[in-house]
Amino acid sequence: MMQRPGDHREDALLDRTAPSMRDRVAMYNGNAFKLGLFGANCSSGRSATRVPERWSASWDDCLALTKMADAAGMDFMLPIGRWKGYGGETDLHGETLETITWATGLLAHTERITVFGTVHAPLFHPLIAAKQMVTADHVGRGRFGLNIVAGWNEGEFEMFGVQQREHEARYEYAQDWVDAIRAAWTQPDDFEFDSTHIKLAKLRAKPKPYGGTRPMIMNAGSSGTGKAFALRNCDAFFTATSDSRQSPEKTKEMVDGVKAEARALGREIEVFTVGQVVCRPTQKEAEDYYRYAIIEMADWGSVDRMLEIKNLTPQTLGEAEYLRRREYFAARAIGGFPFVGTPDKVADELANFARGGVRGVAFSMINYLAEFPLFRDEVLPRLERIGLREGR
């Protein structure tokens, strides 16, 4: 039987049971449908809400949540790369934990769960990033994953004195960056790296990632160029469109299109999507709380700032259209597809996404620690009974 990374056994045994790339992409288990928690490293998570119980993102809460998720058999933790908040009454994402160090700490305290780091390529020198990620990967014995981000909010890049490239050039740089990372992870001897955007000399990078393979790589580019980058380089493509956020049927259309494009390049890629879970014993409780927390108690100041960054304002859209977009953005765009309802309803909707070809869902909760136990105790067993998840 293969030793799971993180189990505390003799180093020699661990060496003999080093993970394969297939093990890494499968996240070391047979779960047909993968589930992860998204955004727990950021204050308020993926909810622009003023409710007092909103997520803190403190280290103690992140650690308690991840240990709980690990024990429950969850597959991964996915953080958001953020450097300052959106303002508003709560300053959504005003407090965040840097993702590679966050992942390293969580990997040291867990046994099975994969933990991603979300890395803005223009802000991290590739040789330093490669070394940081190898360190995390050794701490987790092969359970670190990389989420590459090619561009981001202009105001955050300005903090570092880094100017955003034009859209196409961002992905040209990201390609050179990931190629440099791969070279650092694989070249056995000293080497040179000479590309359009990155030129490095007399490089030496040791050790290599744990077990002789590399971390799982994902990307969530939404443009045509971003999708093409993911299809060329990644094991997982996280995506959601305004259409796919509306229904599992629309998601299936999206998944089929992505997989067809990947096969045309001679590659297979897993497709994941994002969502927000509000699960309660009754449908009315779930719907009432969702409406209360996400709409009635929305932090509209932070929502307005997020829209402004995208150049969506009353001036550019008109007042009526802006208000429509504003509510949609708060309800579905920030958190993704709303899985709102009883354990039966949430499990059924997740299963519909699985039947549509989605490999997994990264979801948020308004307060992960308070809400995850019901999901663990009631939703996961339902997914196990229909064959989408292994028993714990």
Number of C-alpha atoms within 10 A of each C-alpha: 4 11 16 21 26 20 13 10 10 8 9 8 10 19 14 11 15 19 24 15 17 11 17 22 18 17 26 21 17 13 21 16 24 21 22 21 26 24 26 32 28 28 23 29 28 26 27 32 27 21 19 11 12 20 25 21 22 15 16 9 16 21 19 14 21 24 19 17 23 19 15 18 20 24 23 25 27 24 27 23 23 21 18 17 19 18 18 17 14 22 18 27 27 16 18 26 22 18 23 24 15 20 28 23 17 25 28 14 15 22 19 25 29 30 32 29 25 22 21 18 23 21 15 12 14 21 19 13 18 23 19 14 27 25 20 30 25 21 21 27 25 33 33 32 27 21 25 23 22 25 20 14 14 12 14 14 17 11 11 11 9 13 12 17 14 9 13 12 15 18 22 16 19 21 20 20 24 17 17 23 20 15 19 28 25 17 15 13 11 12 14 14 15 11 14 8 12 14 11 13 10 9 14 16 20 15 15 21 23 24 18 15 17 24 25 23 21 25 23 21 21 15 11 10 16 20 20 18 20 25 26 15 17 22 20 22 28 22 21 24 15 15 13 19 21 15 15 22 16 17 25 19 14 20 25 15 11 20 19 14 17 19 12 10 12 10 15 18 21 20 22 24 23 23 25 25 24 25 28 20 13 13 18 13 15 19 18 12 18 23 13 14 22 21 18 14 15 22 23 21 16 22 22 21 18 21 15 13 13 10 12 18 19 15 9 11 13 11 12 10 13 18 14 10 17 20 16 14 19 24 22 17 20 18 26 26 24 22 22 23 24 23 25 16 17 25 22 17 18 22 19 17 23 21 15 18 20 25 22 23 24 24 25 26 25 25 20 25 17 12 15 22 15 15 19 18 12 18 21 23 19 19 21 17 11 12 14 20 21 17 14 10
